[in-house]
Amino acid sequence: MNFADPIASDLEQSRTRILEVAERYFRRIGYHKTSVADIASELGMSRANIYRFFPSKTAINSSVCGLVVKEVAEIALEIARSDAPASKKLADLLTAIHRHSARTLVEDRPMHQLLVAATDGSWATLNAHNDHILAILKALVREGQQAGEFKVGDADEAAHSIVTAFLPFSHPVLVERRVQEGEAAAVSVHAQIRFIMKALGTEDRETSG
């Protein structure tokens, strides 16, 4: 028997529809130009009805941001769960994070601007995402320790250091600055990954695809 609450299901579907419309508007004209009235009109709702599901436009912004970074988290999890050595998984994960950030900047600038705002404002959805990525990195470092690939004492400290060292290639503002300055991002990111691997005590070998 299905004991699912039909009212809760309907509410979740309405919330999902609101976010889908908001995301489309954000990608087309930007989050800052999109109003709650725009979203409500598209859905045939009143603004008051939108506010039944989201207390503010800021809450909608944050939730759409959560959808964007969810893509990164799913990629990271897929890499982390693969059968490759920990060192290769770590290199592939960092490369994927950078590629997503750079691709968003070039191909989906409205969403890049949303991520910049989320970073500057320390939005809860982005903080939760960063915590999730950090947890994945900690698990990878421990996996590498157990396999004898990484020669570091404190896995948690090492994971935090990886995040710090890789900020120029993951932070949306810093990625944009590198692109504006015309830096060879692909070469730089591989050099930084090699630096991180060396700091973890891996052998000097190719680890990224």
C-alpha positions as CSV (number, residue, x, y, z in Angstrom):
1,M,0.0,0.0,0.0
2,N,1.1,3.6,-0.7
3,F,0.9,5.7,2.4
4,A,2.4,8.8,0.8
5,D,0.7,12.0,1.8
6,P,-1.0,13.4,-1.3
7,I,-1.0,16.9,0.0
8,A,2.7,16.8,0.7
9,S,3.2,15.4,-2.8
10,D,1.2,18.2,-4.4
11,L,3.1,20.8,-2.4
12,E,6.4,19.4,-3.5
13,Q,5.3,19.3,-7.1
14,S,4.3,23.0,-6.9
15,R,7.6,23.9,-5.3
16,T,9.5,22.0,-8.0
17,R,7.5,23.8,-10.7
18,I,8.3,27.2,-9.2
19,L,12.0,26.4,-9.2
20,E,11.9,25.1,-12.8
21,V,10.4,28.4,-14.0
22,A,12.7,30.4,-11.8
23,E,15.7,28.6,-13.2
24,R,14.6,29.2,-16.8
25,Y,14.1,32.9,-16.1
26,F,17.5,33.1,-14.3
27,R,19.3,31.5,-17.3
28,R,17.5,33.8,-19.8
29,I,17.6,37.2,-18.1
30,G,19.6,36.7,-14.8
31,Y,18.5,36.2,-11.2
32,H,18.6,39.9,-10.4
33,K,16.2,40.8,-13.2
34,T,13.8,38.0,-12.5
35,S,10.9,39.0,-10.2
36,V,8.5,36.9,-8.1
37,A,5.8,38.5,-10.3
38,D,7.5,37.0,-13.4
39,I,7.5,33.6,-11.9
40,A,4.0,33.8,-10.7
41,S,2.7,35.0,-14.1
42,E,4.4,32.2,-15.9
43,L,2.7,29.7,-13.6
44,G,-0.7,31.4,-13.5
45,M,-0.3,32.0,-9.8
46,S,-0.4,35.0,-7.5
47,R,2.7,36.3,-5.9
48,A,1.1,35.4,-2.5
49,N,0.9,31.8,-3.7
50,I,4.6,31.8,-4.5
51,Y,5.3,33.0,-1.0
52,R,3.5,30.0,0.4
53,F,6.4,27.9,-0.8
54,F,9.3,30.4,-0.5
55,P,9.4,33.1,2.1
56,S,11.3,35.5,-0.1
57,K,12.9,36.0,-3.5
58,T,16.2,35.4,-1.8
59,A,15.0,31.9,-0.8
60,I,14.2,31.2,-4.5
61,N,17.7,32.4,-5.5
62,S,19.3,30.1,-2.9
63,S,17.2,27.1,-4.0
64,V,18.1,27.6,-7.7
65,C,21.7,27.9,-6.7
66,G,21.3,24.6,-5.0
67,L,20.2,23.0,-8.2
68,V,23.3,24.3,-10.0
69,V,25.8,23.1,-7.5
70,K,23.9,19.7,-7.3
71,E,25.3,19.0,-10.8
72,V,28.9,19.3,-9.4
73,A,28.1,17.2,-6.4
74,E,26.7,14.4,-8.5
75,I,29.8,14.4,-10.7
76,A,32.0,14.4,-7.7
77,L,30.2,11.4,-6.2
78,E,30.3,9.5,-9.4
79,I,34.1,10.0,-9.6
80,A,34.6,9.2,-5.9
81,R,32.6,5.9,-6.2
82,S,34.6,4.7,-9.3
83,D,37.2,1.9,-9.1
84,A,40.2,4.1,-9.9
85,P,43.1,4.7,-7.4
86,A,42.4,7.4,-4.9
87,S,45.1,9.7,-6.5
88,K,43.4,9.5,-9.9
89,K,40.0,10.0,-8.5
90,L,41.2,13.1,-6.6
91,A,42.8,14.5,-9.7
92,D,39.7,13.8,-11.8
93,L,37.4,15.3,-9.2
94,L,39.4,18.6,-9.0
95,T,39.6,18.8,-12.8
96,A,35.8,18.3,-13.0
97,I,35.2,21.0,-10.5
98,H,37.3,23.4,-12.4
99,R,35.7,22.5,-15.8
100,H,32.2,23.0,-14.4
101,S,33.2,26.4,-13.0
102,A,34.9,27.5,-16.2
103,R,32.1,26.2,-18.4
104,T,29.4,28.0,-16.4
105,L,31.4,31.2,-16.7
106,V,31.7,30.9,-20.5
107,E,28.4,29.2,-21.5
108,D,26.0,30.1,-18.7
109,R,27.0,33.5,-17.4
110,P,23.7,34.3,-15.7
111,M,24.2,31.2,-13.5
112,H,27.9,32.2,-13.0
113,Q,26.6,35.5,-11.6
114,L,24.3,33.7,-9.3
115,L,27.2,31.6,-8.0
116,V,29.2,34.7,-7.5
117,A,26.4,36.2,-5.4
118,A,26.0,33.0,-3.5
119,T,29.7,33.0,-2.7
120,D,29.8,36.6,-1.7
121,G,26.7,36.2,0.4
122,S,27.7,32.8,1.9
123,W,24.3,31.4,1.0
124,A,23.3,28.3,3.0
125,T,22.8,26.1,-0.1
126,L,26.3,26.9,-1.3
127,N,27.8,26.3,2.2
128,A,26.1,22.9,2.4
129,H,27.5,22.1,-1.1
130,N,31.0,23.1,0.0
131,D,30.7,20.9,3.1
132,H,29.6,18.0,0.9
133,I,32.6,18.4,-1.4
134,L,34.9,18.7,1.6
135,A,33.4,15.4,3.0
136,I,34.1,13.7,-0.3
137,L,37.7,15.0,-0.3
138,K,38.2,13.8,3.3
139,A,37.0,10.3,2.3
140,L,39.3,10.2,-0.7
141,V,42.3,11.3,1.3
142,R,41.6,8.5,3.9
143,E,41.2,6.0,1.0
144,G,44.6,7.1,-0.4
145,Q,46.2,6.8,3.1
146,Q,44.9,3.3,3.5
147,A,46.2,2.3,0.0
148,G,49.6,3.9,0.7
149,E,49.1,6.5,-2.0
150,F,49.0,9.5,0.3
151,K,51.6,10.1,3.0
152,V,49.9,12.6,5.2
153,G,49.1,12.5,8.9
154,D,45.7,14.2,9.3
155,A,43.2,13.5,6.5
156,D,40.8,16.2,7.6
157,E,43.6,18.8,7.6
158,A,44.8,17.6,4.2
159,A,41.3,17.9,2.7
160,H,41.0,21.5,4.0
161,S,44.4,22.3,2.5
162,I,43.3,20.9,-0.8
163,V,40.3,23.1,-0.9
164,T,42.4,26.2,0.0
165,A,45.1,25.3,-2.6
166,F,42.5,24.8,-5.3
167,L,40.4,27.9,-4.7
168,P,41.9,29.8,-7.7
169,F,40.4,27.1,-9.9
170,S,37.0,26.7,-8.2
171,H,36.0,30.0,-6.7
172,P,33.8,31.7,-9.4
173,V,35.3,35.2,-8.9
174,L,38.9,33.9,-9.1
175,V,38.1,31.7,-12.1
176,E,36.7,34.7,-13.9
177,R,39.8,36.8,-13.0
178,R,42.1,34.1,-14.5
179,V,40.1,34.0,-17.7
180,Q,40.1,37.8,-17.9
181,E,43.8,37.9,-17.5
182,G,44.2,35.4,-20.3
183,E,45.9,32.7,-18.2
184,A,46.3,29.2,-19.8
185,A,43.8,27.6,-17.4
186,A,44.3,24.1,-18.6
187,V,48.0,24.2,-18.0
188,S,47.7,26.0,-14.7
189,V,45.1,23.6,-13.3
190,H,47.2,20.6,-14.1
191,A,50.2,22.2,-12.5
192,Q,48.2,23.0,-9.3
193,I,46.9,19.4,-9.2
194,R,50.5,18.1,-9.5
195,F,51.5,20.5,-6.6
196,I,48.6,19.1,-4.5
197,M,49.6,15.5,-5.3
198,K,53.2,16.2,-4.3
199,A,52.1,17.7,-1.1
200,L,50.1,14.5,-0.4
201,G,53.2,12.5,-0.9
202,T,52.3,10.8,-4.1
203,E,54.8,9.6,-6.7
204,D,55.4,12.0,-9.6
205,R,53.1,10.4,-12.2
206,E,50.2,11.4,-14.3
207,T,47.0,11.1,-12.3
208,S,44.4,13.0,-14.3
209,G,42.6,12.1,-17.5
